[in-house]
Every structure is written in structure tokens, then in C-alpha cells.
């Protein structure tokens, strides 16, 4: 007994040392990234002297070359397959990198703004993780008046399209002015089949009783609750762990072109944390299938730290970004248009069906992501985790930011 306790203490100490070493590596990596992102100011006097030695001379500044730019909101749609998320990440293929390269080519932004997009006041409404798509992403950025969307889109990959530009107020921020976000999660209905059933994805059709159970389970998430178990590195006492879910519902079942039955889950909330929706969907699936119970969900919203599954990223889509408060205040002032994008809805719907949903149906039929993931559900304990909770520091106590899906 004594030897077992000594071994347990030694293992715990070793894990603690390894965790501290990993945190140090992460801190050092973040420090290097911050240094790389800092703008390198040019000392033009020194630069001109060095150029003069080499026989070159900087061209005089021509005021006519200066382009006046104003704050705008842009409507962006993209299929996240084959991209490492929305946010720019050096060395990675991301949505923002493709967007900024096209903006630089069409002189929508300067070279300085391309290197440091904060100069152009760029801000996305929500981040999306690797493989996650967006139907109606909104970003704020300073742009010139004369814009040709057709030519601009010709220089974007076909999986990314900019559908609209609207002039907004000078202080508009796509993230801060957003008062709600809606995500959808499209998945085959076999995900909700009883875990003891032996059935095929192509022939399975969800019953009315099972669909009612799905909807009742999703409604348990609605309201203001503590979702520290549905993300990473969040403490129960961290104020930012509390999120308000306005609605969580399921569509009627429908068949894909490949003959597989799907449903689309739709959740609307003020904001979401990293992986929150995928973990909410993952636990809901486990409850409906019988791998867990509704009591597990109730416990997950308390101070306990539970082992919960996270659903695949394939079916997750940022559907809509809501600006009701901004629209009420500025959308009727005669100067600014409400950010509802009604005129673009037809082309947006066409893009969603052709690129986003078509990719979900095709990938699921060929690679069976959901079926592979379902086979791992029994590995989760749905019970208390043994690892220690993350510490709550002063920065977290005051934080209310979100790391979106």
C-alpha cells in the first residue's frame, strides 16, 4: 500500500513538472510571436543616408497617392475545409491570409496594413477553428470608396467569397458591437441512434420519439449557465465561464444527395468559448444515445470537472452574426444601412449550399467522420476528472473575452 502511494505521489509530481515545462514553452512561443508582430518603424533619415551611399534615392511623397479610407463592415462566406481557421497565423493557410493578400493586390489596404492589420482597424466578429466554415461572417476594416467586388472575388479561392460592403460608424467594431451569434451543426441522424443498435448510416431514419429526446436535451442548455466544462483552461470561478444561450433547437430530418439522413442543430448565444458548441453537441449526442444521462449534463454545469466528449468540427458553421442594437441605433439614421444583408441573402444561400453543406455531406459520406467519432464515446467516463483545475489569476478574474469556435 505504501509503495502504491509513493508511486502515485511520484507520478503526480512528474506530471506537475511536465505541465510547468509545457507552460514555459507556450509562454516563450507567445513572446516570440508578439515580437514578430510588432511593427518595425523605419528611421527614414538613416535609411536615406544608407540608400544615398548605394546611389539610390527615395521617391518624393505625392499627396495624390494617398487614398482616403473609411470604416466598413464586410460580409464574408467561406468553407473552412483545408484551412487552419479564420485568424491569421504565420506559416499557416488561413482565411484571413487569403483575404489580406487579395486586399493588398487590389490596393484595398496598404503594405503597412498588410503587415499589421491593426493599422486598418481590422476586426473579425468571431474566430473559427480549423475546418469550421462561416455562412455570414462579418469583419470591420477601413477601405477606400471605389471597390469592385467582382474583380476582388476573382482573386480569392472559390471557397471564399466577399458578398457585401457597408459603410459603418467611425467607432464600429465587428466583435464589440455584435450582441449575439448563431451557429449551426449539421450531422447524420445516426449519431442519435441507441448505442446498442447495429445499423447502417445509409438506411437509418430517426424516429419521432428520438427526435423529441434530441430537442428536449438541447433545451437543457438554454439560459445563463456556467460552461467551464465545455472549454479548456477555464475555472468554475472564472466569470467568463458563464454564457447566455438564447435558444438551441433541431431542424426536421432531411436527406443529403448521397441518401444519408441529416439534421441541423441551431444554437444562438451572446458569445461562445473555444470548443464550447462542439462539446455541447458531443454531450447531447452521448445522452440521447444512452452513453450518458441528463444528470451528467446537470453535473457538468456545476463546480465538478467532468470528462466530456467533443464532436467533430466538420458540421460546425458560423451561421449569423447579429447586430440588433447597432441596427436600432444607426440603421435608420439615413446615413448607415442596417447590417442585415438582405440584398445578399440569395447569393449567400447559393454559396452555402454549393460549398459548405455540399462539403459536409460529401465528406461525411466518404470519410464517415461521425461514425468514427461515435466509436470513441464509450472511452469517456462522463465522471469527475482527476487532473487539477486551472489556476484563477488576476487576468482571468477580469477577463470577459471569448475564444470563438
C-alpha positions as CSV (number, residue, x, y, z in Angstrom):
1,X,0.0,0.0,0.0
2,X,2.8,2.3,0.9
3,X,4.6,1.6,-2.3
4,X,1.5,2.4,-4.3
5,X,1.0,5.7,-2.6
6,X,4.7,6.6,-3.2
7,X,4.3,5.8,-6.8
8,X,1.1,7.8,-7.1
9,X,2.9,10.8,-5.5
10,X,5.8,10.4,-7.8
11,X,3.6,10.3,-10.9
12,X,1.7,13.4,-9.7
13,X,4.9,15.3,-9.2
14,X,6.2,14.2,-12.6
15,X,3.0,15.4,-14.3
16,X,3.2,18.7,-12.5
17,X,6.8,19.3,-13.6
18,X,5.9,18.3,-17.2
19,X,3.0,20.7,-17.1
20,X,5.1,23.6,-15.8
21,X,7.7,22.9,-18.6
22,X,5.0,22.9,-21.2
23,X,3.6,26.2,-19.9
24,X,7.0,27.8,-20.1
25,X,7.4,26.6,-23.7
26,X,4.0,28.1,-24.6
27,X,4.9,31.4,-22.9
28,X,8.2,31.6,-24.8
29,X,6.4,30.9,-28.1
30,X,3.8,33.6,-27.5
31,X,6.6,36.0,-26.6
32,X,8.4,35.3,-29.9
33,X,5.1,35.7,-31.8
34,X,4.5,39.1,-30.1
35,X,7.9,40.3,-31.1
36,X,7.4,39.2,-34.7
37,X,4.0,41.0,-34.9
38,X,5.4,44.3,-33.6
39,X,5.7,47.0,-36.2
40,X,9.2,47.8,-37.2
41,X,9.3,51.6,-37.5
42,X,11.6,53.0,-40.2
43,X,14.1,55.7,-39.4
44,X,13.9,57.4,-42.8
45,X,16.8,59.7,-42.1
46,X,19.1,56.8,-41.5
47,X,17.5,54.8,-44.4
48,X,18.0,57.7,-46.8
49,X,21.7,58.1,-45.9
50,X,22.3,54.4,-46.4
51,X,20.4,54.5,-49.8
52,X,22.5,57.5,-50.9
53,X,25.7,55.6,-50.4
54,X,24.3,52.9,-52.8
55,X,23.3,55.6,-55.3
56,X,19.5,55.2,-54.8
57,X,17.1,57.9,-53.7
58,X,13.6,57.6,-52.2
59,X,10.9,59.0,-54.5
60,X,9.2,62.1,-53.1
61,X,5.8,61.7,-51.5
62,X,2.9,62.5,-53.8
63,X,-0.2,63.5,-51.9
64,X,-2.3,62.3,-54.8
65,X,-1.2,58.7,-53.9
66,X,-2.9,58.9,-50.6
67,X,-6.2,57.1,-50.6
68,X,-8.8,58.1,-48.1
69,X,-10.3,55.0,-46.3
70,X,-13.4,54.8,-44.2
71,X,-14.6,52.2,-41.7
72,X,-16.7,49.5,-43.3
73,X,-18.3,46.2,-42.5
74,X,-17.8,43.3,-44.9
75,X,-19.9,40.2,-45.3
76,X,-17.7,37.1,-45.8
77,X,-18.6,33.5,-46.5
78,X,-16.2,30.6,-46.6
79,X,-15.8,26.8,-46.5
80,X,-13.2,26.1,-43.7
81,X,-12.1,22.7,-45.1
82,X,-8.4,22.7,-45.8
83,X,-7.9,25.9,-43.8
84,X,-6.3,26.3,-40.3
85,X,-9.1,28.5,-39.1
86,X,-10.1,32.1,-39.7
87,X,-7.4,34.0,-37.8
88,X,-4.1,34.8,-39.5
89,X,-1.3,32.5,-38.3
90,X,2.2,32.9,-39.8
91,X,3.1,29.9,-41.9
92,X,-0.4,28.5,-41.9
93,X,-3.1,28.6,-44.6
94,X,-5.9,30.7,-43.1
95,X,-9.0,32.6,-44.4
96,X,-7.6,36.0,-43.3
97,X,-4.3,35.4,-45.1
98,X,-6.1,34.8,-48.4
99,X,-8.4,37.9,-47.7
100,X,-5.5,40.2,-46.9
101,X,-3.4,39.1,-50.0
102,X,-6.4,40.0,-52.2
103,X,-6.9,43.3,-50.4
104,X,-3.2,44.2,-50.9
105,X,-3.3,43.3,-54.6
106,X,-6.4,45.5,-55.2
107,X,-5.0,48.3,-53.0
108,X,-7.8,48.0,-50.5
109,X,-5.1,48.1,-47.9
110,X,-1.5,49.4,-47.8
111,X,1.6,47.3,-47.4
112,X,1.9,48.6,-43.8
113,X,-1.7,47.5,-43.1
114,X,-1.0,44.1,-44.7
115,X,1.9,43.5,-42.3
116,X,0.0,44.8,-39.3
117,X,-3.8,44.8,-39.9
118,X,-4.5,46.8,-36.8
119,X,-3.5,49.8,-38.8
120,X,-6.5,49.3,-41.0
121,X,-8.6,48.7,-37.8
122,X,-9.4,45.1,-38.9
123,X,-11.6,43.1,-36.5
124,X,-13.5,39.9,-37.1
125,X,-16.8,39.3,-35.4
126,X,-15.9,35.7,-34.4
127,X,-12.9,33.4,-34.8
128,X,-13.5,30.0,-36.3
129,X,-11.3,27.0,-35.6
130,X,-9.6,24.6,-38.1
131,X,-12.1,23.1,-40.6
132,X,-15.0,25.3,-39.4
133,X,-17.0,27.2,-42.0
134,X,-18.8,30.5,-41.9
135,X,-22.0,31.4,-43.8
136,X,-22.2,35.1,-42.8
137,X,-19.0,36.2,-41.1
138,X,-18.7,40.0,-40.5
139,X,-15.4,41.9,-40.3
140,X,-14.8,45.6,-39.8
141,X,-11.9,47.3,-41.6
142,X,-11.0,50.7,-43.2
143,X,-11.5,50.5,-47.0
144,X,-11.4,53.0,-49.9
145,X,-14.6,54.2,-51.6
146,X,-14.1,52.7,-55.0
147,X,-14.5,48.9,-54.7
148,X,-15.0,46.3,-57.4
149,X,-16.3,43.2,-55.6
150,X,-16.5,41.1,-58.8
151,X,-12.8,41.6,-59.6
152,X,-11.9,41.2,-56.0
153,X,-13.6,37.8,-55.7
154,X,-11.8,36.6,-58.9
155,X,-8.6,36.8,-56.9
156,X,-10.0,34.8,-53.9
157,X,-10.1,31.0,-53.8
158,X,-13.5,29.7,-54.8
159,X,-14.2,28.5,-51.2
160,X,-14.0,32.2,-50.0
161,X,-16.3,35.0,-51.1
162,X,-16.9,38.6,-50.1
163,X,-20.5,39.3,-50.8
164,X,-21.1,42.8,-49.3
165,X,-19.6,46.0,-48.0
166,X,-21.5,48.6,-45.9
167,X,-20.2,51.9,-44.5
168,X,-20.4,51.9,-40.7
169,X,-19.8,54.4,-37.9
170,X,-16.3,55.5,-37.2
171,X,-16.2,53.6,-33.8
172,X,-17.8,50.4,-35.2
173,X,-16.1,47.2,-34.1
174,X,-17.4,43.9,-35.6
175,X,-16.7,42.0,-32.4
176,X,-17.7,44.5,-29.7
177,X,-20.9,45.7,-31.4
178,X,-22.0,42.1,-32.0
179,X,-24.8,41.3,-29.5
180,X,-25.3,37.6,-30.5
181,X,-24.0,34.8,-32.7
182,X,-25.8,31.9,-34.3
183,X,-24.0,28.6,-35.1
184,X,-25.4,25.5,-36.9
185,X,-24.2,22.0,-36.6
186,X,-25.2,19.6,-39.4
187,X,-24.8,15.9,-38.7
188,X,-26.2,12.5,-39.8
189,X,-29.1,11.3,-37.6
190,X,-27.4,8.0,-36.9
191,X,-25.5,10.0,-34.3
192,X,-28.7,9.9,-32.2
193,X,-29.3,6.2,-32.6
194,X,-29.3,4.0,-29.5
195,X,-25.7,2.9,-28.7
196,X,-26.8,-0.7,-28.6
197,X,-28.3,-0.7,-32.1
198,X,-26.4,-2.2,-35.0
199,X,-27.5,-0.2,-38.0
200,X,-26.1,1.3,-41.2
201,X,-25.8,5.0,-41.8
202,X,-27.4,4.9,-45.3
203,X,-30.6,3.2,-44.1
204,X,-31.1,4.7,-40.6
205,X,-34.0,7.1,-40.2
206,X,-34.6,8.8,-36.8
207,X,-37.9,8.2,-35.1
208,X,-40.2,10.9,-33.8
209,X,-39.6,9.8,-30.2
210,X,-35.9,10.0,-30.6
211,X,-36.1,13.5,-32.3
212,X,-38.2,14.7,-29.3
213,X,-35.5,13.5,-27.0
214,X,-32.9,15.3,-29.0
215,X,-34.8,18.6,-28.8
216,X,-35.5,18.2,-25.0
217,X,-31.8,17.6,-24.4
218,X,-30.7,20.6,-26.4
219,X,-33.2,22.8,-24.4
220,X,-31.4,21.9,-21.2
221,X,-28.5,24.2,-22.3
222,X,-30.7,27.3,-22.6
223,X,-30.3,30.2,-20.2
224,X,-27.3,31.6,-18.3
225,X,-25.1,28.8,-17.1
226,X,-21.5,28.0,-16.2
227,X,-19.8,26.2,-19.1
228,X,-16.3,25.7,-17.7
229,X,-16.5,22.0,-18.5
230,X,-17.2,22.8,-22.2
231,X,-14.0,24.5,-23.0
232,X,-10.3,24.3,-21.9
233,X,-8.3,26.1,-19.2
234,X,-11.3,27.7,-17.6
235,X,-12.0,27.6,-13.8
236,X,-15.5,27.4,-12.4
237,X,-15.0,30.7,-10.6
238,X,-13.9,32.5,-13.7
239,X,-16.7,35.0,-14.6
240,X,-16.1,34.4,-18.3
241,X,-17.2,30.8,-17.9
242,X,-20.8,32.0,-17.7
243,X,-22.6,32.2,-21.0
244,X,-26.1,33.0,-22.1
245,X,-27.7,30.6,-24.5
246,X,-30.8,32.1,-26.1
247,X,-32.0,29.1,-28.0
248,X,-30.9,25.6,-29.0
249,X,-33.1,23.6,-31.4
250,X,-33.1,20.9,-34.1
251,X,-34.4,21.0,-37.6
252,X,-36.6,18.3,-39.2
253,X,-34.6,15.5,-40.7
254,X,-33.7,15.7,-44.4
255,X,-31.8,13.6,-46.9
256,X,-28.5,14.5,-48.5
257,X,-27.8,13.9,-52.2
258,X,-25.9,10.7,-51.1
259,X,-29.1,9.4,-49.4
260,X,-28.0,9.9,-45.8
261,X,-30.4,11.4,-43.3
262,X,-29.2,14.6,-41.6
263,X,-30.5,17.2,-39.1
264,X,-29.2,20.7,-38.5
265,X,-28.9,21.9,-34.9
266,X,-29.0,25.7,-34.4
267,X,-27.8,27.5,-31.3
268,X,-27.9,31.2,-30.6
269,X,-26.0,32.8,-27.8
270,X,-24.3,36.1,-26.8
271,X,-20.9,34.5,-27.3
272,X,-19.1,31.2,-27.1
273,X,-15.9,29.9,-25.8
274,X,-13.3,27.7,-27.6
275,X,-14.8,24.3,-28.5
276,X,-18.0,25.1,-26.4
277,X,-20.5,24.2,-29.1
278,X,-18.7,21.0,-30.2
279,X,-18.7,19.8,-26.5
280,X,-22.3,20.8,-26.0
281,X,-23.2,18.8,-29.1
282,X,-20.9,15.9,-28.1
283,X,-22.6,15.5,-24.7
284,X,-26.1,15.9,-26.1
285,X,-25.3,13.0,-28.6
286,X,-24.0,10.9,-25.7
287,X,-27.2,11.5,-23.7
288,X,-29.6,10.7,-26.5
289,X,-27.6,7.5,-27.4
290,X,-27.5,6.3,-23.8
291,X,-23.8,6.7,-23.2
292,X,-24.6,9.3,-20.5
293,X,-27.7,10.7,-18.8
294,X,-29.3,14.1,-18.3
295,X,-27.8,14.1,-14.8
296,X,-24.4,14.2,-16.4
297,X,-25.3,17.5,-18.1
298,X,-26.6,18.9,-14.8
299,X,-23.4,18.0,-13.1
300,X,-21.3,19.5,-16.0
301,X,-22.9,22.9,-15.2
302,X,-21.8,22.8,-11.6
303,X,-18.3,23.1,-10.0
304,X,-17.4,19.5,-10.8
305,X,-14.8,18.9,-13.5
306,X,-16.1,16.2,-15.8
307,X,-14.7,14.2,-18.7
308,X,-16.9,15.1,-21.7
309,X,-16.6,14.3,-25.5
310,X,-16.1,16.9,-28.2
311,X,-18.0,16.4,-31.5
312,X,-16.0,16.6,-34.8
313,X,-15.6,20.1,-36.3
314,X,-16.9,19.1,-39.8
315,X,-20.5,20.1,-39.3
316,X,-20.0,23.3,-37.4
317,X,-20.8,26.6,-39.2
318,X,-20.9,30.2,-38.1
319,X,-24.4,31.0,-39.5
320,X,-25.2,34.6,-38.5
321,X,-23.7,37.5,-36.6
322,X,-26.4,39.7,-35.0
323,X,-26.2,43.5,-34.7
324,X,-29.7,44.3,-33.4
325,X,-28.6,47.1,-31.1
326,X,-26.4,48.7,-33.7
327,X,-29.1,48.5,-36.3
328,X,-31.7,50.0,-34.0
329,X,-29.4,53.0,-33.2
330,X,-27.7,53.7,-36.6
331,X,-29.6,51.6,-39.2
332,X,-32.3,54.2,-39.6
333,X,-30.3,57.4,-39.4
334,X,-30.3,58.0,-43.2
335,X,-26.6,57.6,-43.4
336,X,-25.9,54.0,-42.5
337,X,-27.6,50.8,-43.6
338,X,-28.7,48.1,-41.1
339,X,-26.3,45.2,-41.1
340,X,-28.9,42.6,-42.1
341,X,-27.5,41.9,-45.6
342,X,-30.9,41.2,-47.1
343,X,-29.8,42.1,-50.6
344,X,-27.1,39.5,-50.5
345,X,-29.1,36.6,-49.0
346,X,-29.9,34.9,-52.3
347,X,-26.2,34.6,-53.4
348,X,-25.2,33.7,-49.8
349,X,-27.7,30.9,-49.7
350,X,-26.4,29.6,-53.0
351,X,-22.8,29.6,-51.8
352,X,-23.7,27.8,-48.5
353,X,-25.5,25.0,-50.4
354,X,-22.8,24.6,-53.1
355,X,-19.7,24.8,-50.9
356,X,-20.4,24.5,-47.2
357,X,-23.2,22.0,-46.9
358,X,-22.1,20.1,-50.0
359,X,-18.7,19.6,-48.4
360,X,-20.3,18.4,-45.2
361,X,-22.5,15.8,-47.0
362,X,-19.7,14.6,-49.3
363,X,-17.0,14.3,-46.5
364,X,-19.4,12.5,-44.2
365,X,-20.4,10.0,-46.9
366,X,-16.8,9.3,-47.9
367,X,-14.8,9.6,-44.7
368,X,-17.5,8.8,-42.1
369,X,-16.2,11.2,-39.5
370,X,-19.2,11.0,-37.3
371,X,-19.2,7.2,-37.3
372,X,-15.6,7.0,-36.4
373,X,-16.1,9.5,-33.5
374,X,-19.2,7.6,-32.2
375,X,-17.0,4.6,-31.7
376,X,-14.9,6.5,-29.2
377,X,-17.8,7.7,-26.9
378,X,-17.5,4.7,-24.6
379,X,-13.9,5.6,-23.8
380,X,-15.2,8.7,-21.8
381,X,-16.1,8.3,-18.2
382,X,-18.6,11.2,-18.0
383,X,-17.4,11.5,-14.5
384,X,-15.1,13.6,-12.3
385,X,-11.7,14.3,-13.9
386,X,-8.6,13.6,-11.7
387,X,-6.4,16.5,-13.0
388,X,-6.2,19.7,-11.1
389,X,-8.4,22.6,-12.2
390,X,-6.5,25.5,-13.9
391,X,-5.5,28.3,-11.5
392,X,-7.5,31.5,-11.4
393,X,-5.2,34.5,-11.8
394,X,-6.0,38.2,-11.7
395,X,-6.1,38.5,-15.5
396,X,-8.8,35.7,-15.7
397,X,-10.8,37.3,-12.9
398,X,-11.2,40.5,-15.0
399,X,-11.4,38.8,-18.4
400,X,-14.7,38.5,-20.3
401,X,-13.3,37.7,-23.7
402,X,-14.2,34.7,-25.7
403,X,-12.3,32.3,-27.9
404,X,-14.9,31.5,-30.5
405,X,-15.3,28.2,-32.3
